[in-house]
Every structure is written in structure tokens, then in C-alpha cells.
């Protein structure tokens, strides 16, 4: 998913718009995780980038998406760019 999200909407309060954006991202990640994994792959992992524009986006972990969105709301940003790409994940053994 590569998408520009708007944090303002004419028919919603800003808090509800942020909630709907977070919900859409969560639905996408859950949908990707439900897909069957290929042979030799343990789980689906995600490469994530977030920023005001695609050129300014920074690499983050999937668990930091909501925190970064909250920071964008605090900074009064009207929109942001998010890229979430599924990739194969392999478990590593702990020592």
C-alpha cells in the first residue's frame, strides 16, 4: 500500500478522521497477514515508510505507525504519505 492520507475531512471531526485512517491501515495489515505464506517462509513481515511526502518518508517499524500518525496530528499536518509493503519473514533462533 502506497497512499496519501488526509487528516482532515469536511464531514468528520479531526479525531474521527484520524481513527478512520488508523482503522484502514490496520485492516490492510490484517488482510495481508491472513494470506497464506509461501513454502520456506515463517510469517509476513512489513517494510514501512511514513512522512509528509514520498521523498521525505522515513523507514519505521510497523508497530510505530500509530505513534507517528499521532505526532503528525500534534504537528497540525493535514496529510501524510504511508507505504506498507509485505515481505517474507524468517524466525531467528535466540541464543
N, C-alpha and C positions, 0 to 999 in steps of 0.2 A: 504494500500500500504506500503510495506516494501521494500526499494530499495536503492542500492548504485548508486549514480550519479557521473559521471565523468565530471569534469570541463574543461577537455582538450580533443580535438579531432584532428586527423591529417588533416582532410579536412575542418575544420572550424576555424575561428578566436576565441580566447577565449571569446570575448564579445558575439558573436553569439551563442556559445555553452551554455553560461550562460542563454541567452534569451530562448533558446530551452528547457533547463531544467525547468526554471520557467514556461514556457508555458505548458509543460507536467504536472506539478504539478497542475496548475490552471485548466486544462482540467479535471483532475481526481476529484478535489474538486467539480467542477460544475456538473460533471456527477453524483456524489454521492448525491448532493443536489437535483437533478431532480427526484430521486427515490421517490416513494410515501411513506409517513410516516405512521407507524402503528397507530392504534387507541390509543388515550391517549398520543400521542407524538406531540409536537408543531413544532419541526424543527429538522434537523440533525445538531449535534454538532460534533466536531472533537478533538481527542486526538492526539497531535503531539509531536514528539521527533526528534532532529537533533543533529548530532555530526560526528566526523571523523569515528567512528566505532559504531556498535550497543551497545557495552559495555560502551562507553564514551558518549552516547547520553543524552541530557538534555531535559526535558519537556518544551515546549514553547506553546504559543497561536498561532492559525492558522494565525493570522494577522502578526506575526513576522517572517514567513518563508522567505520572500524575503529579509528582513533585515539581517537575519542570513546567507543567501547564499552570500549576498554582503560582509559580514565580512569574510567569508571563501575565497572569491576571493581576498580580500585585504591581507589576511594572506598567499596567494600563495598556497592554498591547491589544490591538484589535484583531490580529490574526497571527497564525504561526504555521510553519511547514513541519510535517512529520513524515518520516519514512520508516516503515517497519517491513523488513524483508525476512522471510522464513529461511532457515538453513538447517542442515542436518547437525545434530548434536551427538557427541560421544562421551560417555561417562568415563571419568578417570578414577583410578583406584587411589584411596588415601593411604598414606604411609603409616 
